[in-house]
Each structure stands twice: as structure tokens, then as C-alpha cells.
Amino acid sequence: MTDFKFISANETYKALFYQLPKVLFESKKYIKMSNDSKIAYAMLKDRCEYSLQNNWVDKNGNIYFIFTTEELMELLHVGNKKVAAIKKELASFGLLLSKRMPPKTMPDGTKKGVPARLYLGQLDLTATDVFTDKRASSSESSESVEKTSSGKPHEINENSQSVEKTSSEKPLSQQHSPESVERTHNLYQTIDQNLKKQEETKRYSRNLSKQDDLLLKDFANDMIALSKSFLPYQALLCIQIYSNSFDEAYELMKAVHNAKANAEKQLHETLRYEMLNIDNNYAVLDADVRITRTIKNVFMTQKTETVKNLKGLMFVWSTNCFLELINEKCRIDELINSN
């Protein structure tokens, strides 16, 4: 008994864990999956941050992995046959997709095989599989009752009942928050109107100093007026709405600027972004919409997944967007020159 090592409070916080989704063990869809495959899914999901660091993101913004069979054997601590069985089982449940890549041409003209790209699929979740902090909501409701209490219990009960009736009598479509309604519509049809409405509602939910709040409120307009950014107004407005402070918005904007420079360096091409809007030959690229959509998707990912480095994710996805724009612009230039 003297050799027993107790788990102290400090040691609990030092440990690192794999997140093993509860739905894999309780959903009828995944209950027959082997535990080896479930653990393998959790371990691969944990490597998503590693993929972002290595820029393993395809042109559609989807994260992939590059692992040889030997690397998977080492990662999962299993043999060759077991790796094949795990990959096959995960694929049968729609949780793993293997995409073969063409061989790489070496400087001497020989062909070298490239490992397949592995894509993880999203779990099929239901409403009961999503975690909600009931304690937070209950504490908030109790605090609101205490603040509004005037020592008259009957008045409180009557008010709460009237609130419940008015909320239940409304159609479900009217009970949704403005943010959920906005997600179901195309961002670019009414982007200015929708984002400005969100700005008015979210400004008061952030606990910012008056000075920082004022700077963030006019972020998009100020960056354009001061010629601090080449980004379109819609993209800057999107950064303004979803940032928590002026400093964060400015750093995210710089990440997009650095992504453009990174793409130019990789392709040895200089992109004059303003020319994409001036020259009608480049109108087909729809550059403003694509860069705004990329920035929007980064913030949407933060809402639905755990993002440890938002600035890094913004840099990676924006780099891929600019790589596509530069490549497509070059093809247009080649067609123009050939004609």
C-alpha cells in the first residue's frame, strides 16, 4: 500500500487527455464499432491541431492527415493488419476517407509515391449528444430572479408564467435567435444588414471598456478610411463583428495580410488585390466573396469546434484562399496572352 500513488488535485490538471466522444458508446449507430476503432478516431481527432500547423488543409478548407502505415502503427500502437482493420471499419461508419494522391515527380524525372490523404468524418450527433451547461443556465435564472425579487412571491410567479406563455405561443421560427436565423441564409445576399444587426446586439454582450468598444465599433470603416487594409468592407465587418476586442480584430486582419504574402512567396507571384476588382477579366474570380466566405468560415468553425489558435487558423485558411486566387488569375493571364 506504501507504493500506491494517489492522484492529487495538482496532478489532475497537469495530465493531458484524449477526448473520447460519448456518442461512440451510446448511439445505436456506433455501438457495434470496436473499441480499437473508437480510440483510433479520438487519437486522430486530437491530431487536427497538428494538421493545421503543417498546413494540411485542402482547397475546400477540409483538414486531412498524412500518415504512412508505419506511422499509424506507431501512433496507434498496433500492427499492420490491425491498422488495416481499423481504417476499414472507420470507413464503413463514414468516419474515415482515404484519398489517393498522384506520385511526385523528382528532379531526376523518377516518380515517388505519396501517402494517401486521410480525412476524418464528423460524428452523427443528435440533440441529446450535445453538451449544455445546465448549471450555468440555472444559476443565471436564479440570479435574475433574485435581482427582480421585491419580496412579493406572487408577483414573481405571475410574471414568470406570463413570460412562459408568450414564449410558448410564438412559432418556433420566431423563437430562434438572430444568429441562428442568419446562419440559414446566404451571407452575401444581405451581408451588410445582417452583420450590422448582429453588431448592435453583440456589442452590449461584451464586457469591454468604452474606449475599446468605440474602436471596435468603427473598425471596418476606420481600416478602410486609413488605408490600413486591402480587404473588402464585408470581410472587415465580419472580423469586427466576431472579434472580442479591437486588438484581436487587428491581429486577425494582419493574419489575413500575412497569408497573402505567404501565398505570394510560395508561388513567386505578386497579387495586386485591387486589380481583381478593377479589371473585368478577373470578375469571374469573385475575389471579395471568396475571401469574406473564408473569414466567415473560420469564425463558424470556432463556434462549432475547439480552436486553440484562431489567428493560426485564419492564416492557414486565408493562405489557401489566396493560393487559389493567384493560380486562377495566372490561368486567366495565360488565356489573355494566348489570345
N, C-alpha and C positions, 0 to 999 in steps of 0.2 A: 504494500500500500504506500510505502515511502517513495516509490518511483513514479507514482501517479502524478501526471501533470494537469493541474486544474486550468480551466480557461478563465482568465481574468478579464475584466472589462476592457483593459487597455489592449490586450491581445486580440479581442474580438474585432476591434476597429482596425487593427493592422492587417488582418487577413484579407486576401483577395479571393473573390468567388466567381464562378461561372453562373450566369443566370439561366436556370432551367425552367422554361415556361410550364406553368401548371396545367395548361390546356393539353399538353402532350400526354398527361396521365389521367385526365378526367374526361376529355372529349371522346365521344364514340368513334370519331373519325380516326384518331391516332392511338386509341387504347391498345390495338393489336400490334403496334410498331414495337420492335425490340428496344430494350433499354440502351443497347450499344448505339443504335441509330439516334435515339433521343439525346444521348450525351454528346454524340458527334455533332448534332445540329447546334447544341448550345455552345460547344467549343468553337465551331466555325462562325457562329453569330458573334462571338466575342472578338473575332479577328477582323471585324468590319473596320474598326479604327485603324488597324494595321494596313488595310487596303487603301484607306484614304491617304495615309502617309506615303504610300507607294504610288499614288495616283492611279490605282486600279479601278477606274471608273470609266465606263464606256461612253460613247457619244450620246446615249439617251439618259445619262446620269445614273445608271444602274451600277451598283458595286459588284465586283467579281473577285475571285481568288485565283492565284496561280500557284498550284501545288503539284509537284510530281507525286507519283505513287509512293516513292520512298519518303518524301516529306510528309505525306499524310500518314504513313505508317509510324513515323517518328512522333508526329503531333498527337495521334490518337492512341499510340502505344499498342498497336495490333499488327498482325501480319498482313501479307499481300492479299490472301484470299478474303480476309475479314474486311479489308478496305473495299474490295470489290463488292462484297455483300452489302456493306453499309451504303455505298453510293447507289447501288441498285434499289435498295429499299427506300431510301430518301427520295429517289427519283419517282418511284411508284406512288408515293404520297404527295407528289407535286412540290417537294421541298428542296430539290436539287436539280439543276440543269447544267449539263456539260456541253460546252460549245467548242468544237474543234477549230483550231486556228491554222492558217496556211503556213508551210515551212518558211523559215527565214533564210534569205539568200546571203551567204557570207561574202567577204571581199574577194575571195578566190573563186567565186562562182558556185561553190558547193551549197547544198541545201542542208539546213539544220532544223530538226524537229522542234516545235514549240509546244509546251504543255497546254492542254485544253483549259479554257476559262470555266471556272465553276461559279454558278450563280445560286444563291440561296433563295428559296421561295418564302413568301410570307405565310404565317400560320393562319388558318381559317378560324377567326375568333368570333364568338357571339357576345351578346351584351353581358352575360354572366362571367365571361373570361377576362373582362377589363376591370382593372383595379380602380376603385374610387375611394377616397379617404372620407369615410362616413363620420369619423371623429371630428374632422375639420368642419364639415358642414353642420354637425350637431352643435359644436362649440360656437360657431358663428351665429346660429339661430338662437342659442341660449343667450349669447351676449346681446343680440338685438332685442330680445325680449326684456332683458334687464335694463337696457338703455331706455326703452319706451315705456317701461312699467311706471305707473304713477300711484301704485298702491291700490288699484281697483281691479281685481282679478276678472270681474265680469266684463269690464270694458275690453280687456285684452282678449278674452275668449271670443267676444263678438267680432272684434277686428280680425282675428286670425281666421275665423270662419268665413267672413266676407271675402278675405283675400283668397282663400282656397276656392270659394265658389267662382270668383271672377276668373281665376286662372284655369279652372277645370272646364268652364263654359266656353272658353276660347277654342277655336280649332287648333289642331296640332301645328299647322303651318304658322300660326301666329304666335305660338309659344316658343319657337326656336329663337335662339339668339341671333343678332345681326351677323355675327361671324360665321355661324353655320349656314345661314342663308346665302351669304356672299360666296361661300365655297362651292355652292352648287351652280354658280353662274360663271360664264366666261369672264376672266379678269379684264380683258381688253375691250369689251363692249361698253362697259360703264366704269372704267377703272378710276377716273378722277372722282366721280361722285361717290363710289363705294368706299374708296380709301379715305376720302375726306370725312365721311360719316364715321368710319372706324376711328379716325384721329380724334374726333370730338368725344367719342365715348371712352377711348382708352387713355386719353390724356389725364383724366381725373382719377383713373385707377392706379396710376403710377405715383409712387411717393417720391417725387423729385423736388429739388429746390426750385424756387421761382425762376432763378436765372437759367438753370439748366433746362427747365421746362420751356422757357421762352426761346432759347436757342434751338431746341429740338423741334419746336412747333413750326419754325420757319426754315428748317434745314434744307429742304429741296429747293425752295426759292432762293435762299442765300447762296447755295453752292453754284447755281446757275448764274445768278447776278454777279457773283465774284469770280466767275470763270474758274472755279475750283475743280470742275469735273466735266468730262465729255459725255457722261451718261445721260440718257433721256430723262425727262421730268418724271415719267411714270416709274422708272427704276429707282430714282432718288426718293420719290414719295413712298415707295414700298419700303425702302430702307428706313425712312423716317418713321413710318407707322409701327414697324415691328421691332425697332430698337428701344432699349430701355433707358438710354441716355444719349446725349449729344456725342460724347466721346466714343461710345460703342458704334453709333451711326457713322461717324467719321472714319473709324478703323475699318469697318466693313466696306465703306466706299473705297478706301485705299486698297483693300484686298482685291477688289474688282479691277482697279487700276493696275496693280501688280500682276494680276492674272493676264491682262492684255499684254504687258511687257514680257511675261513668261512665254506666252504663245508666240509672240513675235521672235523671241530668241530661239525657240525650238524650230521654227520653220524658216528662220532667216528672212523674214518678210516684215516690212513696216506697214501697219494698218492705220490709215487716217480715217478714223471712225466717222468724222463729219462728212466725208466724201460719200459714204454709203447712203446718206440721206439727200445729198445734193445731186449726185449723178443718177439719172433714171435707169441706167443699165444695171444698177445694183438694187433697185427697188424689190426685185424678186427675193432678195435675201431676207427682207423683213427683219432687219437687224434690231431695231428698237424693241419689237415684240419679243424676240428670242432672248435678248439679254434680260429684259424685265421678267419673262417667264422663268428664267434660270434663277434669278434672285428670289422670286416668289417661291419657287420650289425648295430653295434652301431653308427658308423660314417655315414652310409647311412641314418639311422633314423634322425640323426642331420640335414642332408641335406633336408629331406622331411617334418619334423615336428619340432615343437618348443620344444627344450630340455633345461630345465632350469639348470640341473645339469648333465653334461656329465660324470663326474667322477662317480657319483652315479649310472647312467645308466650302465656304464661299469662294475661296481661292481656287480650289480644285475644280469645282463645277463651272466657275466662270472661265477658267483656263480652257476647259474642254469646249465651251461655247465659242470662245474666240478662235480656237484651233479650227473649228468647223467653218466659221465665218471667213477666216483667211483662206482656207483651202477652196471654198466655193467662190470667193472673189477671184482667186488666181485662175480658176477654170473659166470664169466669165471673161477675164482679161485675155486668156488664150483664144477664146472664141472670137472676141472683138478683133484681135490682131490677125487671126487667120482669115477673117472676112475683109 
